[in-house]
């Protein structure tokens, strides 16, 4: 039998967790799908393949990388990471680049957003211009996971 003192504690804990899910992202959050990497070695554009990605479904993203002069960049090694900064957890899957599509385009498969809110997609790039990184912000609204502003 569950102690009468534990039931109120569990109810409080459940309400606290639910309240955490409704956090609003920062009002000045940059949700641009095109960004320069941290060291300005590359310019990266990212978008879900085939339109908005469904919540709680595995989906693919295309990453397009060009030099600062606008030339497509091939031969990159790209590592994918991310998560929910306000919740302190990472992605529920391990997405990875599975194919080079040509003209600086790379296919990332295995992406999944498991809940609504602010997500980050972090890319580490390693190529002829050097190692660099970039972080994209997206807001998942419950109907689809997409980069807001896309």
C-alpha positions in Angstrom: 0.0 0.0 0.0 1.3 3.5 -0.9 1.8 5.8 2.0 -0.6 8.8 2.2 2.4 11.1 2.3 3.8 9.8 -1.0 0.7 10.4 -3.1 0.8 14.2 -2.6 4.5 14.2 -3.4 4.0 12.2 -6.6 1.2 14.6 -7.6 3.5 17.6 -7.0 6.2 15.9 -9.0 3.9 15.1 -11.9 2.6 18.7 -12.0 6.2 20.1 -11.9 7.2 17.9 -14.9 4.2 19.0 -16.9 4.9 22.7 -16.1 8.4 22.2 -17.4 7.1 21.0 -20.7 5.3 24.3 -21.3 8.4 26.5 -21.1 8.5 29.3 -23.7 11.6 29.7 -25.8 13.5 32.9 -25.6 11.6 35.7 -27.4 14.8 36.6 -29.4 15.6 33.1 -30.5 17.2 33.0 -34.0 15.3 30.3 -36.0 17.0 31.0 -39.3 17.6 27.9 -41.4 20.8 29.4 -42.9 23.7 30.3 -40.7 27.5 30.8 -40.8 29.5 28.4 -38.7 31.2 29.6 -35.5 34.5 30.2 -37.2 32.9 31.4 -40.5 34.5 28.5 -42.5 31.2 27.4 -44.0 27.6 28.6 -44.6 25.0 26.0 -43.8 21.4 25.7 -44.7 19.2 22.9 -43.2 15.6 21.8 -43.8 13.5 18.6 -43.4 13.1 16.5 -46.5 9.6 16.4 -48.0 8.1 19.1 -45.9 7.5 19.4 -42.2 8.6 16.5 -40.1 5.9 14.7 -38.0 6.3 14.7 -34.2 7.4 11.3 -32.8 8.3 10.0 -36.3 11.8 9.4 -37.7 12.5 11.9 -40.5 15.4 13.0 -42.7 16.9 16.5 -43.1 19.0 17.9 -45.9 22.1 19.9 -45.0 23.5 22.2 -47.7 27.1 23.5 -47.1 28.8 26.2 -49.1 32.0 28.2 -48.7 31.8 31.8 -47.6 32.2 32.6 -51.4 29.1 30.4 -52.1 30.9 27.4 -53.6 29.4 23.9 -52.7 31.6 22.0 -50.2 32.0 18.3 -50.7 34.0 15.8 -48.7 32.9 16.9 -45.3 32.6 14.8 -42.3 29.5 15.9 -40.4 28.5 14.9 -36.9 24.9 15.5 -35.7 23.8 16.2 -32.2 21.2 18.3 -30.4 18.5 18.3 -27.8 16.2 20.6 -25.7 18.2 23.2 -23.9 15.4 24.1 -21.5 14.9 20.4 -20.5 18.5 19.4 -20.4 18.2 16.3 -22.6 19.5 15.3 -26.0 17.9 13.9 -29.1 16.0 10.6 -28.6 17.8 9.2 -31.6 21.3 9.2 -33.1 20.9 10.9 -36.4 23.8 10.7 -38.9 24.8 11.7 -42.4 24.0 8.7 -44.6 24.7 10.0 -48.0 26.3 12.8 -50.0 23.7 14.1 -52.5 26.1 16.3 -54.6 26.5 20.1 -54.9 27.3 20.5 -51.2 24.2 18.6 -50.0 24.2 15.9 -47.3 21.3 13.7 -46.2 20.9 13.3 -42.4 18.6 10.4 -41.4 17.3 9.3 -38.1 16.2 12.6 -36.7 13.2 12.6 -34.3 11.5 15.2 -32.0 9.8 13.5 -29.2 7.9 16.5 -27.7 6.9 20.0 -28.5 9.1 23.0 -27.6 12.5 24.4 -28.5 15.0 22.0 -30.0 18.6 22.6 -31.1 20.2 20.8 -34.1 24.0 20.9 -33.7 26.4 20.1 -36.5 30.2 19.6 -36.3 31.8 19.9 -39.7 35.3 18.8 -40.6 36.7 19.5 -44.1 39.4 21.2 -46.1 38.6 24.6 -44.7 39.0 23.2 -41.1 36.8 22.0 -38.3 33.8 24.2 -37.3 30.3 24.0 -35.8 26.9 25.5 -36.1 23.7 25.3 -34.1 20.2 25.6 -35.5 17.1 26.4 -33.4 13.7 24.9 -34.2 10.3 25.2 -32.5 8.2 22.0 -32.6 4.6 23.0 -32.3 2.9 19.6 -31.9 1.7 19.3 -35.5 5.1 19.2 -37.1 8.8 19.6 -36.3 10.2 22.3 -38.5 12.5 25.2 -38.3 10.3 28.1 -37.4 10.5 30.7 -40.2 11.0 28.0 -42.8 
